[in-house]
């Protein structure tokens, strides 16, 4: 076997492992963060415990919670997949979450959550396209 071909195989295998582990870790962190968003949206928005939030911010927080939970589950379940299906689904959900976070921006925390959603969605999609 050619040394260059062997090196290329090892490099591609290593990239695949790094992407799998990253998808798994980010998926778990997204699920944990979605629980935090749910609690924050419920207590702050609906019950009015946090003074800066209102009902709209609470509803958007809970919608973002659902999108982050679904994207985390998609990333975990498609970590072994070489196809783009999971990344396209995660990308679409994170674009919607980013848009909701930006334009629902009566509360600064939602804007940062929107930025985080766009970074995760676009980042994984572009990364998968480059390594493909």
N, C-alpha and C positions, 0 to 999 in steps of 0.2 A: 504494500500500500504506500502511496505517496505520502511523504511527511506533511506536505501542505494540506492535502485532503484530510489527513488524520487530525491536524490542528484545527481545521475548519469545522469538522464534526464535533470535536470537544468544545469549541467555542460556541457553536449553536446549541449544544446540549446544555451548557452552562447558562446561556441566555434563557432557555426554556425553564430551567429550574428557578432562576431568579424571578422570572415573571410569575410562575406558579406561586411561589412563596409570597411575593408582593401582593398578588390578588387575594390570597388567603388572609393575610394580615390586614390589608385595607378593608376587605369584606367584613371581618370580625369587628374592626374599629368602627366601621359605618353602622353596624347593628347596635353596638354599644352607644354610639353617638345619637342614634335615632331614639333610643330609650330616653336619653337626656333631653332631646328635643321634645319628646312627648310630655315628659314631666314639666318642663319649662313652659310649653304651650298651654298645658292644662292649668297649671297653677297660676301662671302669670297672665295669660290671656283671658281664660274663662272666669277665673275666680278673682282676678284683679289684685293679686298679692304684690306683684312687682309694679311700682307706680308708673314706669315709663311705657308699659305695654297696654294695649287695648284689645278689644275683642277680635278685630281683624288680624292683628299680629298673632294671637293665640290660634286662630283657625289656620293661618298660613304655617305656623310652627308645627301643627299637627299634620298638615299636608306634606310638609318637608320631611317630617318623621316617617311617613309612609313611603315616600320616594327613596329616602336613604335606606330604610329597611329593605325595600324591594331590590334596590341596587346592590346592597351588601349580600343578599341572598343569591342574586344572579352571579356576582363575582365569585362567591364561594363555590357555587354549583358548577360553574364553567371554568374552573381553574385548570383542568386537564385538557380542555378543548383547544384545538388549533384553529377552529373556525372563528369567524368574526361575529357570530350571532349574539353571544353574551356581551361582547364589547359594544355592539350597536345598541342593544337594549339598555345597557348601563349608560351609554352616551346620551341616548334620548331622554332617559329619566333624569340624568344630571343636568341636561340643558333645561328641562322644564323646572327642576328644582332651583337652578341658578336664576332663571327668569322670575320665578315666584319670589325668591329671596331679594332680588334687586328691586322689583317694582312693588313689592309689599313693604318697602323699607321705611315703615314708621318706627321701627325698632332696629337699632344698629346691629344687634346680634343676628338678625335675619340677613342683613347685607353680607356679613362675614360668612354665614352659612352658604349663601348663594355663591360667593367667591370660591369657597372650598368645594362646592359641588361642581362648578365649572372646571376647576383645576383637576379634580379626580376624573371626571367624565372625559374631558378632552385629552388629559394625560394618558390614560389607559388606551384610548382609541388610537391616538397617534403612535404610542409605543408599540401596540400590536401591529399597526400597519408597517412600521419601520422594520420590525423583526420578522415579518412575514416573508 
